[in-house]
Amino acid sequence: MFAVIETGGKQYLVAENRKIRVEKLPAGEGGKVLFPRVLLIFDDKTTEIGTPTVAHSTVEGEVLKQGRADKVIVFKYHAKTRYRKKKGHRQHFTDVLIKKILMK
């Protein structure tokens, strides 16, 4: 069984016992997290498409790790004007193990 969920303004294709990396969630390591915005659920027999979400369905997960991604350098440069700016950015993330896809 697969599902498409929305969290952090992005959509993710998830399946049970798979790990995904999402935007930072307010849960500690080992904590449970629910994704109520399920946009699509499908398996071998049926496909349910939400309008915009599938009613009475959630996806349960367990937080494996909180962390920060590798640094990304943002460099701006204008030729002949002595304009140079260098910034670094590290995005926060949460690794989640999908436990159950619940459909009622």
C-alpha positions as CSV (number, residue, x, y, z in Angstrom):
1,M,0.0,0.0,0.0
2,F,1.3,3.4,-0.9
3,A,0.1,7.0,-0.1
4,V,0.9,10.5,-1.0
5,I,1.1,12.9,1.9
6,E,1.6,16.6,2.3
7,T,3.8,18.1,5.0
8,G,6.0,21.2,5.0
9,G,4.5,22.5,1.8
10,K,5.8,19.4,-0.1
11,Q,4.3,16.1,-1.2
12,Y,5.9,12.7,-0.5
13,L,5.2,9.2,-1.8
14,V,5.3,6.9,1.2
15,A,5.0,3.2,2.0
16,E,5.0,1.3,5.2
17,N,8.4,0.5,6.7
18,R,10.2,3.2,4.5
19,K,12.2,6.2,5.7
20,I,11.6,9.7,4.4
21,R,13.3,13.0,5.1
22,V,10.9,15.9,5.7
23,E,11.0,19.5,6.9
24,K,11.6,19.9,10.6
25,L,8.7,18.6,12.7
26,P,8.1,19.5,16.4
27,A,8.7,16.0,17.8
28,G,11.6,14.5,19.7
29,E,13.5,11.4,18.6
30,G,11.5,8.3,19.1
31,G,8.3,10.2,19.2
32,K,5.2,9.5,17.1
33,V,4.0,11.8,14.3
34,L,0.7,11.8,12.4
35,F,0.3,13.1,8.9
36,P,-3.5,13.9,8.5
37,R,-3.2,15.4,5.0
38,V,-3.3,12.3,2.8
39,L,-3.9,13.2,-0.8
40,L,-4.0,9.7,-2.4
41,I,-4.0,6.1,-1.3
42,F,-3.5,3.2,-3.6
43,D,-2.8,-0.6,-3.5
44,D,-3.2,-3.5,-5.8
45,K,-7.1,-3.4,-5.8
46,T,-8.2,0.2,-5.2
47,T,-7.2,3.8,-5.6
48,E,-8.7,6.6,-3.6
49,I,-8.0,10.2,-4.7
50,G,-8.8,13.0,-2.2
51,T,-10.7,16.2,-3.0
52,P,-8.3,17.7,-1.7
53,T,-7.7,15.0,1.0
54,V,-8.9,11.5,1.5
55,A,-11.5,11.5,4.3
56,H,-10.8,9.5,7.5
57,S,-7.2,8.6,6.6
58,T,-3.9,9.2,8.3
59,V,-0.3,8.1,8.1
60,E,1.6,7.3,11.3
61,G,5.3,7.6,11.6
62,E,8.1,7.5,14.1
63,V,10.8,10.1,14.3
64,L,14.2,8.6,13.9
65,K,16.4,11.6,13.9
66,Q,16.4,15.4,13.9
67,G,19.3,17.1,12.1
68,R,20.7,19.7,9.7
69,A,21.6,19.1,6.0
70,D,25.0,20.0,4.5
71,K,25.8,23.6,4.0
72,V,24.7,25.2,0.7
73,I,26.7,28.3,-0.4
74,V,24.7,31.2,-1.9
75,F,27.0,33.5,-3.8
76,K,25.9,36.7,-5.5
77,Y,28.2,38.6,-7.8
78,H,27.8,41.6,-10.1
79,A,30.6,42.2,-12.5
80,K,32.5,45.6,-12.6
81,T,30.7,47.0,-9.5
82,R,32.6,45.3,-6.6
83,Y,29.5,43.6,-5.5
84,R,30.0,40.2,-3.8
85,K,27.9,38.5,-1.2
86,K,28.6,35.0,0.2
87,K,26.1,33.3,2.5
88,G,25.8,29.8,3.8
89,H,22.6,27.9,4.8
90,R,21.9,24.6,6.5
91,Q,18.3,23.4,6.3
92,H,16.7,21.6,9.4
93,F,15.2,18.2,8.7
94,T,13.5,15.2,10.4
95,D,13.9,11.6,9.4
96,V,10.7,9.7,9.8
97,L,10.0,5.9,9.5
98,I,6.5,5.3,8.2
99,K,4.7,2.8,10.4
100,K,1.1,2.6,9.2
101,I,-1.1,3.9,6.5
102,L,-4.6,4.0,8.1
103,M,-7.7,4.1,5.9
104,K,-11.2,3.9,7.3
